[in-house]
């Protein structure tokens, strides 16, 4: 409990002495949490502030909570992500576990569209960021052969040899070892342009995953500064965006880029 208090006060050991006590202070604290890259802290203070926007934020938090992503899940994932946004996403996917289905994915996608009703720019960006994390994590939970334990082998045929091939830039071995495993329900799919219920139907696809990752970048551009979490996310997005340029003809490289950047255990 003391550790939770430290994290929600932005790692300020004296912060508990003068806790926010009104709406303006809650919003100011949420902004400070965003500036520090503290996902759980920002979720907490946006959640208790009372604004018109927070009616929408409440719907977003409720939708995420139905798959197990609460402020405490964000807290745990942030504590255990080891400076890797891929690891944070893996933790969230494992939190979702067996609750990750096509139905829950579409429910999250429907709720995601609510961000258009948020008037404050930073809150809009934050809403889009956490919803993109939720949708992406749900997709990964869906492909896990052992719910709650997303493995690199759920994405590629041979993780160890795939990583070796990627480091050596050996195209033949990349195609062999980074190809999708036979048991996986993750397909390449067709190119999509946005997070919408019409384009997120059916089995999980690499294009769905990449669209959710791209949304992280859009959200960060709206938020502005998001501490180390923001810089980690930007680096992650840039690497995957490069790999995504040839998903249709070279999905093995994209799959390999996912595990190389912390997706799966």
N, C-alpha and C positions, 0 to 999 in steps of 0.2 A: 504493500500500500504506500509506503514511503517513497519507493522508487517511482510509482505511478504519479505521486504528487510532484516529485522532482521534474518528471517529464512534462507534466501539464503546466508547470510554471516555467517551462523553457530552460530547464536545468539550472535555475536560479535557486540556490539553497535558502535564500531569504524571501523568496516570492510568496510563500504561504502566509507571511505576516500581513501582506496587503493584497489580498485576493480581489479581483474584479467583482463589483457588486451591483452594477447597473448595466443597462443595455449598451450604452456608448463604450463602457469599459470592456464589456464582453467582445464587442466588435474590434476594438483596438487591440485586445489581447489576441484575438484570432489572426489579425493582420501580423502581429509580432511573431506568432507561431509560424505563419507562412514564410515570413522573412527568414526565419531560422530553419526552415525546411522540416518542421515538426508536424507530420501528418496527423497523428493522433490528437495532439494539442489543438490544432486548427479545427478538426472535426468536433471536438468537445465544445469549444467556445462558440462556434457557429451554431451548434446544436441547441445551446441554451439562450442565445440571443433572441429577442422578439422583434421581428421585422416582417414586412410583407414578403420579402424574399424567402424568409425562413419557413413559410408555409410550403414553398416548393422544396427548400432544402430538407424539410421534414419528410416529404414524400421520397426524396432521393435516399435519405438515411434509412427509411423503412424498407425500401426495395433492396438495398444492400444487406440489411439485417436479415432479410428472409433467406439469404444464402450464407449467413454466418459472418458477414463482414460488418463488424461494429467498430466503434472507436478503440475498443480493447484489442480487436483483431488487427487493426492498423498499428496499435502500439506494439503488439507482440511481433508482427511482421517487420516493423521498423527496427526493433531491438535485435532481431535475428538475421537481418539481411546482409550483414557484412560488407557494407559499402557497395552493394551490387543491386541495382534496380531489378535485374533478372531474378535474383534470389528473393527479393521482396515479393515479386509477382508469384514466384513458386510457392512461397509461404501462404499467400492469399489463396492460391488455387487449392492447396492442401487443406486450408481452413474450410473452403467450400465443399470439398470431397464429393460424396455421393449426391449432394444437393445440386450439383452442376449438371443440368440437363438442357435440352433445347428449349423446353418450356420456361425455365428460369432465365435462360439467356434472352429470350424474347421479352420477358417481363422487364428485365433490366434495360433492354434497348428501348422499350416503350417509355420507361421512366426517364431515360437519358434525354429524350426530346423535350422534357420539361425545362431544361436549362434556358430555353428561349424566353421564358417568362421571368427570368431573374434580371433585375434592373442594374444591380451593382456589378461592375466589371470584374473585380477580384473574386467575388462570390460566384459569378458565372464561371470563371476560369477554374476555380476550385471544384465546383460541381462537375464540370466536364472532366477534370482530371481524375477524381475519385470514381466516377462512373465508367470512364475508360478502363481504369484499373480493374473495376468489378467485372466488366464485360470480358476483358482479356483473360482474367483469372478464371471466369466461368468456362470459357472456351477450353482452356487448358485442363480444367477439372474434368470436362467432358471426355477428353481423350486419354485420361489416365487409366491404365489397365488395372491399377490397384487404387481405388478412390482414397484420397488423403495422402497419397505417396506418389506424386508425379515424378516419373523417372526420365532421364535423358533417353532411355531406350523406348519411351513412348513416342519420341520424335524422330529418332534415327535408328538404323539397323544395328550399328556397332559404335557406341559413343566414343570409346577410347581410340579406335582406329580412325574414326571420323575426325576427331580433333587433331590427330597426328597428320592426317591428309590435308586438313585446312591449313595447318602451320607450314606444311611443306608446299602448299599450293599445287598439290598433285590432283589434277582434275579427274583422272581415271578413278583413283581411290575415293575421291569425294563422292563421285557418282555411285560408287559401290557401297561405301560404308555410311554415308550421310543420307542415303535414300530412306524413304519412309518404311518402317517395319511392317511386316505382313499383317500383324494383328491390329494395326492402327486404323481408326475411323477418320483420321485427319487427311483430307484430300487437298489438292491444289485449288480447285474451284475456279470460278470465273472472276474477272476483275470487277471490283465494286468501288463506288465513289464516296459512300457515306455510311454512317451508322443509322440504319433504318430497318424496320421490321420486314420490308420487302426484300432487302438484300442480306439479311441475317437469318433467313430460313434454311432449314435442312441441316445436314451434317456439318460439323466444323470444317472450315477451310483455311488455308494459309492466307488467302486474301482477307478473310474476316479478321484474322489475327493481325495482319499488317495494317488494316484500317483502324483497328483499336489502338495500335501502337502510334500511328500517325496522329490520332486524336490527342494523345498525350502531349505531342509537340505543339499542337494548336492551343491546347489548354495552357501550357506553360508560357506561350507567347502572350496570352491574355493576362495571366497572373503576374508576369514579370519575374522578380526575384523569388526563388523558392529554396534558398540555401543549398546545401550539398545535394539534397534530394533532387533539386531541379537540375543541377549540373550533371548528376549521374543519369537522370532520365534523358537529358538532351544528348549525351554521348551514346546511350543505348539506342535512341531513336535514329540518330545519324548512321550508326553502323548497320542497323536493320534496313534503313531506307536504301542504302547502297546495295545490300544483298537483294532487296525486293525488286530491283530494276529488271531482274530476269527470272522472276518466280516461275512464269509459265514454261520457260525452256530449261530452267535449272533450279528446280525446287530443292534439290539436295543441298546446295550452297546456303539457301535460306534456312533450311532446317538446321544445318550445322551452325549457322550464325546464332540461332536461338540458344542452342546448348552452350556454345562458346561464351555467350554473354549471360549465363546464369540461370537459364530456364531448365528446370528439371534437376534432379538429384543424382 
